[in-house]
Amino acid sequence: MSRRLPPLNAVKAFEASARCGGFSLAARELGVTPGAISQQVKILEEFFSKQLFVRRNNQLQLTDAGLAFYADSAEIIDRLAAMTQRMLEGNPPSRFVISTLPSVAVRWLNRRLEAFAAREPDLRYEIRVEDDPVDFARHHIDLRICYGQHLYPELVTLPLLQDEVLPLCSPAFLARQPHGNDGPEAIADQDLIHVDWGASFASYPTWAAWFHANGIARTPQIGLGHMVRMSSLAIDLAAAGFGVALGQTLLARDELADGRLVTPFSKALPLGYAYCAVHPHSRASQRTVSAFVEWLRQELR
């Protein structure tokens, strides 16, 4: 029985165009002209009798049919490329590309990845530290750890953990406070550590929200306290004795466990969104991706 296949050069041109976001970049990668790429995509569309791309505001966008075909074609070409490399070079180790937020990378993932690596000794890891949105196709990202379930509706999104924040400070700082047992209202504005996540993260709890949740009608003067732009830096300042931070329990696990940080008040506030694992549909059947997601869930418990 003969197997009917689409024109492979056309598949290659389509996959590069979808991954690169346009015919010109795909042409540069493949060493041909944009016109040749456009012609190959047209051949593929005629083969399937479906439109794969549309142009909107001078940008190339995949249709529903294009999205469906891209998921499969990207996986096929990735496997062909890996097979070619194995044949030419022997059997090089597989590369697993993880994209994640800066604070998660430097305060949580880098301290725990060794445990997963021990299970998968043949893997080599590429850790991409970056903010959303990221381009999965262009950078061959296998999995991303992000904040929020709404960022990549076209991909597979798996909720992992909804973290919380609570006041954190060093034991030495707490010991220096003359009114340490007088309740939250005794914390001076000058001793508060604030996190400015920017306009994209308006759901992050503030000190004003925390005070109100404790029944204290107080809006601190942010300019009197310390300010950082990464939640991990807030935890670092708190551990160094600068003051009290609303720190994430996920990111402060090690410091809380060994006593470098303490919680002077137990009231916690949940973050607005959950941390999620995101991956392309084409990676859903990959054993490494499913194993990494399961490992993440176990670690985050």
N, C-alpha and C positions, 0 to 999 in steps of 0.2 A: 504494500500500500504506500503510494507516494505521499509525502508530507508537503502541504502547501505552505510556503513561507513568503513573507513580504520581502521586497527588495532590501537587501542588507545595507547597502550604501545609503538608501533612503532612511532606514531605521537609525543608522549612525548619525546622519545629518539632523534628523528630528530630535534625537536624544540630546545632542550637543546644543541645539537651539533652545530646547526647553530648559536645560540645566544652566546655560549661560544667559538666558533671557533675551536672546535676539539672534538674528542671522549673521550680523557683522562679527560678533564675538565668537560665534560658532565657526564661522569661516576662518577667522584668525587661528583658532585652535586646530582646525583640520587642515589648514594650509590650502584652502581653495577660496573662490570668490563668494561674496554674499549672494550673487545671482545663482551660482551653482547650488548653494544650500537651499535657496528658495525653490529652485526647480526640483530638487530631490524631495522636499517636503510636499510639493504639489503631486509628485508621482505617488507618494505614500497615501495622500488624501484620496487620490483617484483609485488606488488599490483597495482601500477600505470603504470608499464611497461615503466618507465622513470628513467634516471640517475639523482640523486638529488645532488650528490657531485662529485667533481674531486679533485685529489691530484696534487698540483703543488709546486715544491720546498719544499717538506715536509710540505706543508700547505694545509688545507682543504678549498676548495672554492665551493660555490653554483653554480650550473648550472642555466640556464634560468628557467628551470622547478622548480628547487629548490628554486630560488628566489620567484617565483610566489606562490608556496605552503607555503613558510615560512611566507609571509605577512599574509596569512589567518590563518595559524596554530598558529602563535604568538598571534594574536588577540583572537582566540578561547580559547587558554590556559590562557591568561590573564583574560578573562571573567569567565572562570571556577574557576580560583584562587580567583577572587573577590567574586564570588558567594559562594565559600566554606568559605571564611573569614566571609562573612555576616551571613551565616548559623551558624557558630561556635561562632562568637563574637557578634552577634546582627546586627548592621548596622554601622560599623565604617566609618568615613569620607573618601571620595575618595582622592587619592594622585595624584597631578599633578607635573610631573618632568620637569623642565625647565633648559636647559643647555645654557650658554651664555659666551661671552668673558668677561674677567675681567673688562675692562673699562666700558663696557655697564652695567655690573652688579652693580658696586659700584657708578656710577655717573648718571645712568638714570633709570634702571629697579627698583632698590630698593626704589627710591623716588616716583615711580608711581604705583607700583604693588597694593598698597592699594585700588586704584580706581577700579581695576578689581576684587579684592577680595571682595569688597562690593557687587558686582553683583553675586558672587559665594560664599556665606558664608559657604557652606558645604565642600568646597575644603580645602585640606591641601597641602602646597607647599614645594617642595624640589628644591632648587636653586643650580645647579652645575656650579661652576665658573672654566672654563677650556679652553685651547686652542684647536684648531683643529689639527688632526681629533679626533672625539669622537666615542665611540661605543654605538650606540643607543640601540641595542638589549641587550647587556650585562648589561647595567645600566638602562634599562627600561625607556629611555628618551622619553617623549611625544613630545617635541618640542625644537629646538635649534635656537638661534639667532646667526648668524655667518656673516662673512664679505666675500662676494663673492658667485656667483651663480654656481661656477664650482667645489665645494668641495665634494658634495655628489650626483653624477649623478644618483645613483640608488634609490634615495629618492625623495620626493616631495619638490621642492624648490620654494619659493614664494618671489620675490623681494619686499622689504618694502620701502627703502629710500636710495638714493645716497647722502651721506653727503658731506659737503665741509669744508675747513679750511680757516681761515683768521687770521690776526694778532690780538692777544688779550693781554691786559696788565691791570694792576690795575690803577685806577684814580690817586693814589698817585705816582706811578712810572712815569706816563705821566707828572704829574705836576713837577717832579724833572728834567725833560729833558730840558737842555738849548736850544736845537735846535728842540723842539717838532714839530714845524710847517714847518720844512725845507724839509719834504718829507721822503720817506723810506730810501734813501741813508744815512740819518743822524743817523740811528740806528747803534750803535757800535756792532762789533762782540761779545764783552764781554757781551752784554745784550740780546743776542739771546738764546732762549731755543729750543733745538733740541730734536726730538723723534727718537730713534733708534728702529725700529720695527723688526729688524732682517732680515735675508735673505728671509724669507717667505712673507714679506710684502714690496716688492720693489716698489709697486705702490704708496706708501704713499708720498704725496708731500713734498719736502724739501724746505728749505729757498732759496737755489740757484734757484730752479724752480720758486719760488714765485717772486724773484727779476727779473728774466728773463721775466716773464709774465708782469712785470711792465716796461719793456724796460730798465732795469738796468743790465748791464753786470757785475755782481758781484757774486763771489763764496765765501761765508764766510768761515773763518777758524773755523771749528767746535770745535777744541780743545780749543779755547778761550772762548766759551760760555758754557752754562749749557747743560747737557745731561740726558735724562731719557729714560726708556724703556717701558713706558706706556703713552698713550695719555692723560689719566686722570691725571697723575702726572704733565704733562706739564701745564695743566690748573690750577692745585693746585699751582704750583710755580708762574705762572703768577698772580694769584689772591693774592698771598702773597707778590708781589712786586719785585720778582727776575729779571724780565725782560719781554720780549715780546715772546710769544709762537705762533706758527701756530696751533691754537686750532680748534677742531671740533665743529661746531655750535650745533650739537645734544647734545654733552656732556657738553657744556657750557651754555645751555639754562637758567638755574636758575640764574647763576652768571651774565649773560647779562641782564636778566630781572630785577634783583634787584640792578644793578649798581656796583657790586663788580668787574666786568670786563667791559672794554670798547674796542672799535675797533678803533685804531688810524688811520688805513688805510682800505678802504672798499673793496679792491680787494680780491676776494675769488678764491680758486682753488678747483675743485671737486676731491673727492677721486676716485681712480681707479676703485673701484667696489662698488656695492650696499650692504647694509645690507639686510639679507634675513632671512625668517623663514623657517626652514627645519623640516620635520617630516616624519616618515615612512608611506608607503601606507596604512598600517593597521590602522593608526590613522586618515585617511582622513574622515571617517564617524563619528568620535567622536564629539559630540556637543561642548565639552569643548575646543578642539583644534581649531575648526572653529571659536568659539566665541573669543578665545584668539588672533587668527590671525587678526580678524576684529578689535578688541580693539587696537592691536599694530598699525594697519594702521591708525586708528583715532588719536591715541596719537602722532604718528610721523608726521602727517600733521601739 
